[in-house]
Amino acid sequence: MSDDMTEEVHRTLAKVGDFLKKAKPEHLKSLLNDEARLEIVPTGWKVSPPPAPKPPSRARTKSPQPSAQVVEDQLRVMSTTSEAADLLAGMGLNVTQMRKLATELGLRGVSKMQADEVAELIVRTFVGARLDSEALERL
């Protein structure tokens, strides 16, 4: 290495040493633990921190599609419409799954309905109508 190059390396190391003397202890620790790095930034450039990491997406896990027969059997023994509504809400089905369940239960015209509307139709058809019929029979 030439004398000029050696002198430049010494001057550079002296500047780095001066910089490190002013650094906070936690920054030095991060540097030593490979959690941070030194970077040469030309004079006049602005240094900005990296963008904050995005929070983990709350990707909903898809609930398994329930068997229409099992759901129908459960609905047929329920004594209130609110109990039936709670059953359907507890399944955590998305709109596509709720429509599929309704279709498998023999209901039609659900393709444009929202999930809560489909659930209400299922409850009305399988529980509400039965409860109304049973009430009329008792009269």
C-alpha positions as CSV (number, residue, x, y, z in Angstrom):
1,M,0.0,0.0,0.0
2,S,1.4,3.4,-0.9
3,D,2.2,6.0,1.8
4,D,-0.6,8.2,0.4
5,M,-3.1,5.4,0.7
6,T,-1.9,4.5,4.2
7,E,-2.4,8.1,5.3
8,E,-5.9,8.2,3.9
9,V,-6.8,5.0,5.7
10,H,-5.5,6.4,9.0
11,R,-7.5,9.6,8.6
12,T,-10.6,7.7,7.7
13,L,-10.2,5.4,10.8
14,A,-9.7,8.5,13.0
15,K,-13.0,10.0,11.7
16,V,-14.8,6.7,12.3
17,G,-13.3,6.6,15.8
18,D,-14.4,10.1,16.5
19,F,-17.9,9.2,15.3
20,L,-18.1,6.1,17.4
21,K,-16.9,8.0,20.6
22,K,-20.0,10.2,20.2
23,A,-22.4,7.2,19.7
24,K,-24.8,6.1,22.3
25,P,-24.0,2.9,24.1
26,E,-27.1,1.2,22.8
27,H,-26.2,2.1,19.2
28,L,-22.7,0.6,19.7
29,K,-24.2,-2.5,21.1
30,S,-26.5,-2.8,18.1
31,L,-23.6,-2.4,15.8
32,L,-21.6,-5.1,17.6
33,N,-24.5,-7.5,17.5
34,D,-25.0,-7.0,13.8
35,E,-28.4,-5.3,14.4
36,A,-27.1,-2.0,12.9
37,R,-24.5,-0.9,10.3
38,L,-22.4,2.1,9.5
39,E,-23.1,3.6,6.1
40,I,-21.3,6.3,4.1
41,V,-23.8,9.1,3.2
42,P,-22.5,11.9,1.0
43,T,-22.8,15.4,2.5
44,G,-26.1,17.0,1.8
45,W,-28.0,13.8,1.4
46,K,-30.9,13.2,3.7
47,V,-31.1,10.0,5.6
48,S,-34.6,8.7,6.5
49,P,-35.4,5.6,8.4
50,P,-36.9,2.7,6.5
51,P,-40.7,2.6,6.4
52,A,-42.3,1.0,9.4
53,P,-43.0,-2.6,8.9
54,K,-46.6,-3.4,8.0
55,P,-48.6,-5.0,10.7
56,P,-49.2,-8.7,10.0
57,S,-52.3,-9.0,7.8
58,R,-55.3,-10.3,9.6
59,A,-55.9,-12.8,7.0
60,R,-59.0,-14.6,8.1
61,T,-58.7,-18.3,8.1
62,K,-61.4,-19.8,6.1
63,S,-63.9,-21.7,8.2
64,P,-64.6,-25.2,7.0
65,Q,-67.8,-25.5,5.0
66,P,-70.3,-27.2,7.3
67,S,-72.4,-30.1,6.1
68,A,-75.9,-28.9,5.1
69,Q,-77.4,-32.0,6.6
70,V,-75.8,-31.5,10.0
71,V,-76.8,-27.8,10.1
72,E,-80.4,-28.7,9.1
73,D,-80.5,-31.4,11.9
74,Q,-79.3,-28.8,14.4
75,L,-81.8,-26.2,13.2
76,R,-84.7,-28.6,13.4
77,V,-84.3,-29.1,17.2
78,M,-83.7,-25.4,18.1
79,S,-86.4,-23.8,20.2
80,T,-85.8,-20.1,19.4
81,T,-84.7,-18.1,16.3
82,S,-82.0,-16.3,18.3
83,E,-80.5,-19.7,19.2
84,A,-80.4,-20.6,15.4
85,A,-79.0,-17.2,14.5
86,D,-76.2,-17.7,17.1
87,L,-75.4,-21.1,15.6
88,L,-75.0,-19.6,12.1
89,A,-73.0,-16.6,13.4
90,G,-70.7,-18.9,15.4
91,M,-69.8,-20.8,12.2
92,G,-67.8,-17.8,11.0
93,L,-68.8,-18.4,7.4
94,N,-68.1,-15.8,4.7
95,V,-70.8,-14.7,2.3
96,T,-69.8,-17.3,-0.3
97,Q,-69.9,-20.1,2.2
98,M,-73.2,-18.9,3.7
99,R,-74.8,-18.8,0.2
100,K,-73.5,-22.3,-0.6
101,L,-75.0,-23.6,2.7
102,A,-78.4,-22.0,1.9
103,T,-78.3,-23.5,-1.6
104,E,-77.4,-26.9,-0.2
105,L,-80.3,-26.5,2.2
106,G,-82.6,-26.1,-0.8
107,L,-83.1,-22.3,-0.6
108,R,-83.1,-20.3,-3.8
109,G,-82.5,-16.7,-4.7
110,V,-79.6,-16.1,-2.3
111,S,-77.0,-15.2,-5.0
112,K,-77.2,-11.5,-4.4
113,M,-77.9,-11.5,-0.7
114,Q,-75.3,-10.5,2.0
115,A,-74.2,-13.1,4.6
116,D,-76.5,-11.8,7.3
117,E,-79.5,-11.8,5.0
118,V,-78.8,-15.4,4.0
119,A,-78.5,-16.4,7.6
120,E,-81.8,-14.6,8.4
121,L,-83.5,-16.5,5.6
122,I,-82.1,-19.8,6.8
123,V,-83.3,-19.1,10.4
124,R,-86.8,-17.9,9.2
125,T,-87.2,-21.0,6.9
126,F,-85.9,-23.7,9.2
127,V,-86.8,-22.4,12.7
128,G,-89.2,-19.5,12.5
129,A,-91.6,-21.2,10.2
130,R,-91.6,-24.4,12.3
131,L,-92.1,-22.4,15.5
132,D,-95.0,-20.4,13.9
133,S,-96.6,-23.7,12.7
134,E,-96.2,-25.3,16.2
135,A,-97.8,-22.2,17.8
136,L,-100.8,-22.3,15.4
137,E,-101.3,-26.0,16.1
138,R,-101.6,-25.2,19.8
139,L,-104.5,-22.8,19.2
